[in-house]
Amino acid sequence: MVDKSSEGRDGLGEFRMLTNDQLSELQEAVADAHSFSNRRRSPRFRHECHAEMSPWENNRASTAFGVVLENLSTTGVGIRHTDRLKEGAQYLLEVPRPGGKALATLLTVVRCDQNVGG
């Protein structure tokens, strides 16, 4: 593995070898980028806003709690919440819209990861 450090006059440039640590970091980054857990069916678009979620049980919404919507796509959303959500559970997500009715959708938790700080 080589790192192109500068362009020479002939356009071929000068090369230097990566250190073992740099190579290890690069391999880890590539492996992480291509891991199954990071693959998405649709691209995610970052859009942070406050929203409310309610557990959906017996075809009705229960008591709502606040969440932060971090990103969204045509097939899912990423949210931040202080408690762990149960995988497989359904929730009603309501995103407020200024001057209009909240955007509401029923969702099923497929993955819940703990982040730094909670």
C-alpha positions in Angstrom: 0.0 0.0 0.0 1.4 3.4 -0.9 0.4 7.0 -0.2 0.8 9.5 -3.0 2.5 12.3 -1.1 3.3 14.8 -3.9 3.3 15.3 -7.6 6.6 15.1 -9.4 7.4 17.0 -12.6 6.7 14.0 -14.7 3.2 13.6 -13.2 4.0 10.2 -11.6 4.6 11.7 -8.2 6.6 10.5 -5.3 5.3 7.6 -3.1 6.0 6.6 0.4 4.9 3.4 2.2 2.1 3.5 4.8 3.1 2.6 8.4 1.7 -0.6 9.8 -0.6 1.5 12.0 -1.9 3.6 9.1 -2.5 0.4 7.1 -4.3 -1.2 10.0 -6.5 1.9 10.4 -7.3 1.9 6.7 -8.2 -1.8 6.7 -10.5 -1.3 9.7 -12.2 1.7 8.1 -12.8 -0.2 4.9 -14.1 -3.3 6.7 -16.4 -1.1 8.8 -17.7 0.8 5.8 -18.6 -2.5 4.1 -20.0 -4.4 7.2 -23.5 -5.7 7.0 -24.7 -3.5 9.8 -23.8 -0.3 7.9 -25.4 -1.3 4.7 -28.7 0.6 3.9 -31.4 -0.2 1.4 -31.8 3.6 0.8 -29.5 6.5 1.4 -30.0 8.4 4.7 -30.5 12.2 4.7 -29.5 14.0 7.9 -32.3 16.1 9.3 -32.4 16.7 13.0 -35.6 17.8 14.7 -37.7 17.0 17.8 -40.6 14.6 17.4 -42.8 12.4 19.6 -43.2 8.6 19.6 -45.9 6.5 21.2 -45.9 2.8 21.8 -48.5 1.2 19.4 -50.4 -1.5 21.1 -53.8 -3.0 20.3 -54.2 -0.7 17.3 -53.8 2.5 19.3 -51.2 4.9 20.5 -50.1 4.8 24.2 -48.4 7.7 26.1 -46.1 9.7 23.9 -42.5 10.5 24.7 -40.0 12.9 23.1 -37.3 11.8 20.7 -34.8 13.5 18.3 -35.1 12.5 14.7 -31.5 12.4 13.3 -31.9 11.1 9.8 -34.4 9.6 7.4 -34.8 7.7 4.2 -37.6 6.2 2.1 -37.3 3.0 4.2 -36.5 4.2 7.7 -35.5 6.8 10.3 -32.7 7.2 12.8 -33.8 8.5 16.2 -32.1 9.4 19.4 -33.8 8.6 22.7 -32.6 8.2 26.3 -34.2 4.7 26.8 -33.7 1.5 24.8 -36.4 0.7 22.3 -37.5 -2.9 22.1 -36.6 -4.5 18.7 -39.8 -5.7 17.0 -42.0 -3.2 18.8 -44.2 -0.8 16.9 -44.4 2.9 17.6 -46.3 5.8 16.2 -43.9 8.6 15.2 -45.2 12.1 14.9 -43.1 14.9 13.4 -44.5 18.4 13.9 -44.9 20.6 10.9 -45.1 24.4 11.4 -48.6 25.6 10.5 -49.9 22.1 9.7 -50.9 18.8 11.0 -48.0 16.6 12.3 -46.6 14.0 9.9 -47.4 10.6 11.4 -46.2 7.1 10.5 -46.3 3.7 12.1 -42.8 2.1 12.4 -41.3 -1.1 13.7 -37.9 -1.1 15.5 -35.4 -3.2 13.6 -32.3 -2.2 15.4 -31.4 -0.3 18.6 -27.8 0.7 19.4 -26.4 2.4 22.5 -24.5 5.5 21.7 -21.8 7.3 23.7 -23.4 9.1 26.6 -26.6 7.0 26.6 
